[in-house]
Amino acid sequence: MRTASPSGFALLQKKAPLVGAFFVGAIWHVPAQAFCPVPEAVQPVTVRQVVDGDTVRLGDGRSVRLIGINAPEIGRKGRTSEPYAEAARRRLEALVQASDGRVGLVPGVEPRDKYGRTLAHIYGRNGDNLEARLLSEGLAYRVAVAPNVRLVGCQQQAEQAARTGRLGLWRQSPVIAAGRLRQSGFAVIGGRVSAIDRNRGGVWLELDEAVVLQVPARLQRAFPDGFFDNLKGRQVEARGWVLDRSRKGGLKPGQRRWLLPLSDPSMLEQVSVKK
């Protein structure tokens, strides 16, 4: 990818603290339909390669995992790519190219993931948040992993735009009924809360006697008081990375095979049942 003149980012770095939002609005033209407006300060970086729909490699060698989205997996080692995986990668590549390979980086509160990748939000030269752009076009799912949840609200709005317009991943509902779950990995699951339990491990919600949602004790403080009140019997939608507990030497009596840890309140939503 070509390296563009750094003048926009250089000016932003030097003057944003002085003139704030006015300067950002004047120099960075934010698209009318943009979600998650650009903050006053970003780190200018060059993208060397777009790896997939949610990961890029920078000119300095760092791999950056975009915060707040999970794009479909590209097939590797003989595996077939998931639907829209290649479309997501191509779209992110086009957005980066439209920014001449120069983007603005906003690191997360938690700066790296367990694989050593930098966790950050990325903005184009026009002020467009690239994660929100992919969400609004239905090319990625919204996720929220504490403590990197600053843009949850606007990312929800971006995904809802795609969902309402039935774009990309939302052209046909990707929501899996809890009783029909057959594999681990990322999923959006729908079901009725059939039981709620609390113990030292956290809060446990059972969906349709098939899937268990867990809010680990260390993350309970992120959930508002009363969040779980009156959830029993309600239809909900949960998302995240499903674990297959049968792979850990067998299930204990009464345990459900599928476990979905929840990392933020936005990963669990009540669903209105149409009559």
Sequence and secondary structure as in RCSB ss.txt:
>XXXX:A:sequence
MRTASPSGFALLQKKAPLVGAFFVGAIWHVPAQAFCPVPEAVQPVTVRQVVDGDTVRLGDGRSVRLIGINAPEIG
RKGRTSEPYAEAARRRLEALVQASDGRVGLVPGVEPRDKYGRTLAHIYGRNGDNLEARLLSEGLAYRVAVAPNVR
LVGCQQQAEQAARTGRLGLWRQSPVIAAGRLRQSGFAVIGGRVSAIDRNRGGVWLELDEAVVLQVPARLQRAFPD
GFFDNLKGRQVEARGWVLDRSRKGGLKPGQRRWLLPLSDPSMLEQVSVKK
>XXXX:A:secstr
     THHHHHHHHHHHHHHHHHHHHHS   TT  S   S  EEEEEEEEEETTEEEETTS EEEETTEE     
 TT    TTHHHHHHHHHHHHHHTTTEEEEEEEEEEE TTS EEEEEE TTS BHHHHHHHTTSSEE  BTTB T
THHHHHHHHHHHHHHT GGGSS   EEGGG  S EEEEEEEEEEEEEEETTEEEEEETTTEEEEEEGGGGGGS T
TTTTT TT EEEEEEEEEEGGGTT   TT  SEEEE  SGGGEEE     
